[in-house]
Amino acid sequence: LHAGILQPADLPGVSASGMGLRLSQKFVFLLFLSGLVTLCFGALFFLPDSVRLKRIFLSKTEIQPVTGDGGGGKRLPGGRAQEEPGLSRSKPESASERATSSDHRSDSDTFSFHRFKRCLAKAPLGRDGGKPSDPQTHERREKVKEMMKFAWDNYKHFAWGKNELRPLTRNGHIGNMFGGLRGASIIDSLDTLYIMGLMEEYNDAKEWVQTSLDLNSNGEASLFEVNIRYVGGLLSAYYLTGEELFKTKVLELGEKLLPAFNTPTGIPRGVINLGSGTSWSWGWASAGSSILAEFGTLHLEFVHLSELSNNPIYTEKVMNIRKLLNKIEKPHGLYPNFLSPVSGNWVQHHVSIGGLGDSFYEYLIKSYLMSDKTDEDAKNMYYSALEAIEANLVQKSPGGLTYMAEWRGGILDHKMGHLACFSGGMIGIGADDGAQEKRQHYLDLAAEITHTCHESYTPTKLGPEAFRFDGGAEATATRLSDRYYILRPEVIESYMYMWRLTHDPKYREWGWEAVEALEQHCRVESGFSGIRDVYTMTVSHDNMQQSFFLSETLKYLYLLFSDDDLLSLEDWVFNTEAHPLPIVRRSCMQDGATQDKTASK
């Protein structure tokens, strides 16, 4: 015997074929092997720490994401939480493949740009590009167009392909928000250039997307920023132009964002490596939490990703977020800003309509509007949240200014951020629905908040990052750290919406004040720059031309001085980066598909 197995030479008269084993001995041998295999696979699947073994033997599609303790997975330097590398769910068939494969859907399911345009109530650019009949308004619109061309030309000359322009030092800025993606200003500018009729500049931008936009980056990206700027920018460019290039790129990028949702609750983490798919929470976020404004600002774009790809996974991801938010208890009906993606519970009771919370509320009402007013769940969530905000946060100053305070576990902080000034426009566009008897009430509230934000724009006629209503202050930044202005659009955004809703000429006058202030204080030799102190006429510049200045600030000003049929609110909603996305009229699209089939027969 050798190692417990009979050798043929030891048994005279036994044939060497079949290793010389008798039938009974073969049976015992096979029984031993099967027991060994059973033992190994039992350990593989039932021992508690078998993840690494599973990674060796199983395909990625069979591996579920690792769920850790409340810390949200492995801790990395700097306090970032990250999933175990290589353990995210592998993606199903790629969205871009699904979008082009005839095996996956019928003709009636296929997105048709031709049918989409037929479903618009008005041409996207209006009768004459939205050109106003009033000569003064037209002159002001042309000034805004000149500002856009000036900002773009300097970006192209000094920072082409980088994310943003540094106009004082005349070079480009890459930053670390976009995970190695480049050209943020280009993507953010596509639709602005197109609606302004700057076609040479638009074509340069389109060519860069075609030849130089590399989505195979391997850096650490903000899920929120990539979604609102890159996904939103590419979607709007496609819907406005019908260029398949933009559709292909956005579906490829959208797919790279999906692993961020691989958490125990489905609430995505804030940071994702676009190459590996690993994700983690921001190091500064309390207890590895996700941020309300970040995971709550995905719905508009993800619904359109599903529309274009015919892949429901994007809509499923954002509907799962909504389902969880509906289920958990909300203090006084309010939504705190920090939520654990592991436990699904609130981490802190800090509520703000400005930073950390803002666009969550915006996307609730816009989800309802974008659904052609069929998404009743979004509508109910929005109005319930707005009632809680009115009851707990809306305040009146001694001077009669209406503002939204912040809430910290029941204690009010009488501060309002520039970011919160979008809420005038939000409340305005939501006034037509919900409780009809409150329509005028909501329009009045929207006007009061917009007025308060206008009052913060002094003495340079530009507003601070945050302003307070305590210690005798009225809409004034009482802290040096709040006095800067980084070309933000939120106040001008509310002017645009309030103009379209009321046609009160004061909103155009206020917008023109902002144009003159931008020209006087922010325009430098090679672009536009934010300023460090809005209370001094001798300005100090911050040397940054933000991409959202091109996407939002100048676009909202241009729309403010245009006729209402330029990107009509009957057909379009704007994402939080001011990228227009069309209202989804499914019945019209389906009827169009039936007509197309009939015509082809």
DOVEX-767727 format. One record per residue (C-alpha): residue in one letter; x, y, z. Coordinates in steps of 0.1 Angstrom, whole numbers. Example, Ala and Ser with C-alpha at 12.3 -4.5 7.8 and 13.67 -1.06 7.14 Angstrom:
! residues 2
- residu/c1/c2/c3
- A/123/-45/78
- S/137/-11/71
This chain:
! residues 601
- residu/c1/c2/c3
- L/0/0/0
- H/11/36/-8
- A/-8/65/7
- G/-37/41/14
- I/-42/31/-22
- L/-35/-4/-36
- Q/-9/-4/-64
- P/-14/-28/-93
- A/20/-44/-89
- D/12/-56/-54
- L/-18/-77/-65
- P/-8/-105/-89
- G/-33/-113/-116
- V/-50/-80/-114
- S/-52/-60/-146
- A/-35/-26/-146
- S/-64/-10/-164
- G/-85/14/-143
- M/-56/19/-119
- G/-59/-18/-109
- L/-87/-12/-84
- R/-114/-36/-77
- L/-150/-23/-79
- S/-155/-21/-41
- Q/-122/-2/-37
- K/-133/23/-64
- F/-165/29/-46
- V/-147/36/-13
- F/-123/59/-31
- L/-151/79/-48
- L/-170/81/-15
- F/-139/96/1
- L/-135/122/-27
- S/-172/132/-25
- G/-169/136/12
- L/-139/158/8
- V/-156/180/-18
- T/-187/183/4
- L/-165/194/33
- C/-147/220/13
- F/-179/236/-2
- G/-196/234/32
- A/-168/255/46
- L/-170/278/16
- F/-206/286/20
- F/-213/283/57
- L/-182/294/76
- P/-186/331/87
- D/-154/344/72
- S/-155/328/38
- V/-156/359/16
- R/-122/356/2
- L/-128/319/-7
- K/-160/329/-24
- R/-142/355/-44
- I/-119/328/-58
- F/-146/303/-67
- L/-177/324/-76
- S/-183/347/-104
- K/-190/383/-95
- T/-227/380/-103
- E/-231/355/-74
- I/-213/377/-49
- Q/-234/400/-27
- P/-218/432/-13
- V/-202/430/21
- T/-221/446/48
- G/-202/459/78
- D/-211/474/111
- G/-224/509/115
- G/-190/522/103
- G/-200/513/68
- G/-173/488/58
- K/-135/491/59
- R/-120/523/71
- L/-95/540/49
- P/-70/568/57
- G/-88/601/62
- G/-119/584/77
- R/-135/574/44
- A/-156/543/44
- Q/-152/518/16
- E/-166/484/6
- E/-143/454/4
- P/-126/458/-31
- G/-139/435/-57
- L/-171/426/-39
- S/-196/449/-55
- R/-223/433/-76
- S/-213/430/-112
- K/-234/450/-135
- P/-260/433/-157
- E/-258/438/-194
- S/-245/473/-201
- A/-270/500/-205
- S/-255/511/-238
- E/-257/475/-251
- R/-293/472/-239
- A/-302/505/-256
- T/-290/493/-289
- S/-301/456/-288
- S/-333/447/-307
- D/-336/415/-287
- H/-345/433/-255
- R/-375/453/-265
- S/-403/458/-289
- D/-404/488/-313
- S/-430/505/-290
- D/-404/503/-261
- T/-376/518/-280
- F/-369/554/-273
- S/-374/575/-304
- F/-360/610/-306
- H/-384/617/-334
- R/-414/607/-313
- F/-401/626/-283
- K/-400/659/-303
- R/-436/653/-315
- C/-447/651/-278
- L/-434/686/-269
- A/-460/713/-267
- K/-436/739/-281
- A/-404/739/-300
- P/-375/737/-275
- L/-360/771/-286
- G/-394/788/-291
- R/-406/806/-322
- D/-375/828/-327
- G/-350/815/-301
- G/-370/832/-274
- K/-361/866/-287
- P/-380/892/-267
- S/-399/919/-286
- D/-389/947/-262
- P/-357/963/-274
- Q/-343/970/-239
- T/-349/934/-229
- H/-333/921/-261
- E/-302/943/-255
- R/-299/929/-220
- R/-302/894/-233
- E/-275/901/-258
- K/-252/913/-230
- V/-257/880/-212
- K/-248/862/-244
- E/-216/883/-247
- M/-207/874/-211
- M/-211/837/-219
- K/-189/840/-250
- F/-163/859/-230
- A/-162/833/-203
- W/-161/804/-228
- D/-134/819/-250
- N/-111/824/-220
- Y/-118/789/-207
- K/-110/775/-242
- H/-78/796/-245
- F/-63/790/-211
- A/-79/758/-196
- W/-93/737/-225
- G/-101/702/-213
- K/-95/710/-176
- N/-125/712/-153
- E/-125/750/-147
- L/-106/781/-155
- R/-85/801/-131
- P/-88/835/-148
- L/-62/854/-128
- T/-34/830/-133
- R/-47/820/-167
- N/-45/782/-162
- G/-68/753/-157
- H/-81/737/-125
- I/-89/700/-123
- G/-100/695/-87
- N/-109/662/-70
- M/-147/661/-72
- F/-150/643/-105
- G/-128/613/-100
- G/-105/619/-129
- L/-131/631/-153
- R/-122/662/-173
- G/-140/690/-191
- A/-166/698/-165
- S/-170/733/-179
- I/-174/719/-214
- I/-202/694/-204
- D/-219/721/-182
- S/-218/746/-211
- L/-232/724/-240
- D/-268/733/-235
- T/-261/770/-227
- L/-241/774/-258
- Y/-268/757/-279
- I/-298/777/-266
- M/-278/810/-270
- G/-271/801/-306
- L/-233/801/-301
- M/-230/772/-326
- E/-193/775/-334
- E/-185/772/-297
- Y/-211/744/-293
- N/-195/724/-321
- D/-161/728/-305
- A/-176/714/-273
- K/-193/685/-291
- E/-160/676/-309
- W/-142/675/-275
- V/-168/652/-261
- Q/-164/629/-291
- T/-126/628/-292
- S/-115/636/-256
- L/-141/627/-230
- D/-126/597/-213
- L/-150/579/-190
- N/-124/552/-180
- S/-111/572/-150
- N/-101/556/-118
- G/-104/584/-93
- E/-126/593/-64
- A/-157/611/-76
- S/-187/627/-59
- L/-217/608/-70
- F/-238/639/-67
- E/-215/662/-87
- V/-209/637/-115
- N/-246/631/-117
- I/-259/667/-118
- R/-231/681/-140
- Y/-220/653/-163
- V/-251/630/-165
- G/-274/660/-165
- G/-253/679/-190
- L/-251/650/-215
- L/-288/642/-211
- S/-298/678/-219
- A/-274/680/-248
- Y/-290/648/-263
- Y/-326/659/-258
- L/-319/693/-273
- T/-299/681/-303
- G/-306/645/-309
- E/-269/637/-313
- E/-264/600/-305
- L/-229/607/-293
- F/-244/623/-261
- K/-267/594/-255
- T/-239/568/-259
- K/-217/587/-235
- V/-243/593/-208
- L/-254/556/-208
- E/-218/545/-204
- L/-213/570/-175
- G/-246/562/-158
- E/-236/525/-156
- K/-205/535/-137
- L/-225/551/-109
- L/-246/520/-101
- P/-221/503/-77
- A/-225/533/-53
- F/-260/518/-44
- N/-245/485/-32
- T/-252/491/5
- P/-274/473/30
- T/-302/498/25
- G/-297/508/-11
- I/-289/544/0
- P/-258/552/-21
- R/-226/564/-5
- G/-213/598/-15
- V/-180/589/-31
- I/-174/563/-58
- N/-143/551/-77
- L/-156/552/-113
- G/-130/525/-123
- S/-133/499/-96
- G/-169/506/-84
- T/-159/508/-48
- S/-177/535/-28
- W/-175/551/6
- S/-189/580/26
- W/-173/614/29
- G/-148/616/57
- W/-164/646/72
- A/-199/631/72
- S/-210/620/106
- A/-207/583/114
- G/-202/573/77
- S/-235/588/67
- S/-249/598/33
- I/-261/633/27
- L/-298/640/20
- A/-291/665/-8
- E/-268/640/-25
- F/-288/608/-25
- G/-320/628/-29
- T/-308/646/-61
- L/-307/616/-85
- H/-343/610/-94
- L/-346/633/-125
- E/-315/620/-142
- F/-319/584/-133
- V/-355/583/-147
- H/-342/596/-180
- L/-313/570/-179
- S/-340/543/-178
- E/-360/560/-205
- L/-330/561/-229
- S/-316/526/-220
- N/-349/508/-215
- N/-333/494/-184
- P/-355/499/-153
- I/-326/495/-129
- Y/-320/533/-127
- T/-356/541/-118
- E/-356/511/-93
- K/-326/526/-75
- V/-341/560/-69
- M/-376/546/-61
- N/-359/524/-34
- I/-345/556/-18
- R/-380/571/-18
- K/-395/539/-3
- L/-370/540/26
- L/-376/577/33
- N/-413/571/33
- K/-410/543/58
- I/-387/559/85
- E/-400/583/111
- K/-393/620/105
- P/-389/644/134
- H/-418/669/132
- G/-422/658/96
- L/-387/672/88
- Y/-359/654/69
- P/-326/656/87
- N/-295/659/65
- F/-275/628/75
- L/-287/592/70
- S/-268/560/76
- P/-266/538/44
- V/-261/508/66
- S/-289/511/92
- G/-312/534/73
- N/-316/556/103
- W/-310/594/107
- V/-276/601/122
- Q/-281/638/133
- H/-312/660/136
- H/-299/689/116
- V/-323/702/90
- S/-315/728/63
- I/-332/740/32
- G/-297/753/22
- G/-266/732/19
- L/-269/695/27
- G/-306/694/22
- D/-316/719/-6
- S/-320/699/-38
- F/-338/670/-22
- Y/-369/691/-19
- E/-364/706/-53
- Y/-363/671/-69
- L/-396/660/-52
- I/-417/687/-68
- K/-397/684/-101
- S/-402/646/-101
- Y/-439/652/-100
- L/-438/678/-128
- M/-415/657/-149
- S/-438/628/-147
- D/-465/649/-164
- K/-481/652/-130
- T/-487/615/-125
- D/-461/608/-97
- E/-485/613/-68
- D/-461/599/-43
- A/-435/626/-51
- K/-462/653/-49
- N/-474/641/-15
- M/-439/639/-1
- Y/-432/675/-13
- Y/-463/691/1
- S/-459/672/34
- A/-423/684/37
- L/-433/719/28
- E/-459/720/55
- A/-434/708/80
- I/-409/735/68
- E/-435/762/71
- A/-445/751/106
- N/-409/748/119
- L/-384/768/98
- V/-401/797/81
- Q/-396/828/102
- K/-404/866/99
- S/-377/890/109
- P/-384/922/130
- G/-379/941/97
- G/-406/920/80
- L/-383/897/59
- T/-394/861/55
- Y/-366/836/57
- M/-359/799/64
- A/-339/791/95
- E/-320/760/101
- W/-331/734/127
- R/-307/716/150
- G/-326/691/171
- G/-354/716/179
- I/-332/747/183
- L/-334/772/155
- D/-303/788/140
- H/-315/820/124
- K/-292/817/93
- M/-301/813/57
- G/-276/803/31
- H/-273/816/-5
- L/-280/780/-15
- A/-314/782/2
- C/-324/810/-21
- F/-334/786/-48
- S/-365/779/-27
- G/-383/809/-39
- G/-384/795/-74
- M/-392/760/-61
- I/-422/771/-40
- G/-433/791/-70
- I/-434/763/-95
- G/-451/741/-70
- A/-479/766/-63
- D/-501/754/-91
- D/-507/720/-77
- G/-514/703/-44
- A/-540/721/-23
- Q/-555/745/-49
- E/-568/768/-23
- K/-532/775/-12
- R/-520/785/-46
- Q/-519/822/-38
- H/-504/815/-4
- Y/-475/796/-20
- L/-470/823/-46
- D/-469/849/-18
- L/-444/828/2
- A/-422/823/-29
- A/-422/861/-36
- E/-414/869/1
- I/-384/846/1
- T/-371/858/-32
- H/-374/894/-19
- T/-354/885/12
- C/-326/870/-9
- H/-326/901/-31
- E/-322/922/1
- S/-290/902/9
- Y/-274/915/-24
- T/-259/946/-10
- P/-238/969/-12
- T/-220/953/-42
- K/-254/939/-54
- L/-239/905/-49
- G/-249/882/-21
- P/-229/865/6
- E/-226/827/11
- A/-248/829/42
- F/-267/857/60
- R/-282/859/94
- F/-312/873/113
- D/-300/876/149
- G/-283/901/170
- G/-301/929/151
- A/-288/917/117
- E/-312/916/88
- A/-301/894/58
- T/-265/902/66
- A/-234/881/68
- T/-221/887/103
- R/-192/864/100
- L/-161/871/79
- S/-162/834/67
- D/-196/839/51
- R/-189/871/31
- Y/-177/855/-2
- Y/-196/850/-35
- I/-185/823/-59
- L/-207/832/-89
- R/-236/813/-74
- P/-269/812/-94
- E/-296/805/-67
- V/-310/840/-63
- I/-311/846/-101
- E/-327/812/-105
- S/-356/824/-83
- Y/-358/856/-103
- M/-362/836/-135
- Y/-390/814/-121
- M/-408/843/-105
- W/-407/863/-137
- R/-423/834/-157
- L/-449/828/-130
- T/-459/865/-124
- H/-443/887/-152
- D/-437/912/-125
- P/-410/935/-141
- K/-391/939/-108
- Y/-376/904/-114
- R/-360/915/-146
- E/-348/947/-130
- W/-332/927/-101
- G/-316/904/-127
- W/-301/933/-145
- E/-287/946/-112
- A/-269/913/-109
- V/-256/915/-145
- E/-241/949/-138
- A/-226/937/-105
- L/-210/907/-121
- E/-195/929/-148
- Q/-182/954/-123
- H/-169/931/-96
- C/-163/897/-110
- R/-152/903/-146
- V/-114/903/-149
- E/-92/903/-180
- S/-94/866/-187
- G/-128/855/-174
- F/-150/858/-144
- S/-140/852/-108
- G/-157/849/-75
- I/-149/875/-48
- R/-139/871/-12
- D/-160/899/4
- V/-193/912/-9
- Y/-193/941/15
- T/-162/959/2
- M/-161/978/-32
- T/-124/971/-34
- V/-127/934/-43
- S/-104/905/-38
- H/-109/878/-64
- D/-108/840/-56
- N/-93/831/-91
- M/-120/806/-100
- Q/-146/806/-128
- Q/-169/779/-116
- S/-185/756/-142
- F/-219/763/-127
- F/-215/799/-137
- L/-217/788/-173
- S/-244/762/-167
- E/-266/780/-143
- T/-259/817/-136
- L/-256/829/-172
- K/-283/805/-185
- Y/-309/817/-159
- L/-301/853/-168
- Y/-305/846/-205
- L/-339/829/-198
- L/-349/858/-176
- F/-345/881/-206
- S/-361/857/-231
- D/-397/850/-240
- D/-413/822/-221
- D/-413/798/-250
- L/-376/793/-248
- L/-374/760/-229
- S/-410/764/-219
- L/-419/751/-184
- E/-448/733/-202
- D/-422/709/-216
- W/-391/711/-195
- V/-378/709/-159
- F/-343/720/-150
- N/-321/697/-129
- T/-303/714/-100
- E/-274/723/-124
- A/-299/740/-147
- H/-297/713/-173
- P/-332/711/-190
- L/-348/676/-190
- P/-381/670/-208
- I/-414/661/-192
- V/-420/624/-197
- R/-453/619/-216
- R/-455/582/-218
- S/-489/580/-233
- C/-479/603/-261
- M/-447/583/-268
- Q/-467/551/-269
- D/-493/565/-292
- G/-465/578/-314
- A/-450/543/-315
- T/-483/529/-327
- Q/-486/555/-354
- D/-451/548/-365
- K/-458/511/-368
- T/-490/518/-387
- A/-472/541/-411
- S/-445/516/-418
- K/-470/489/-428
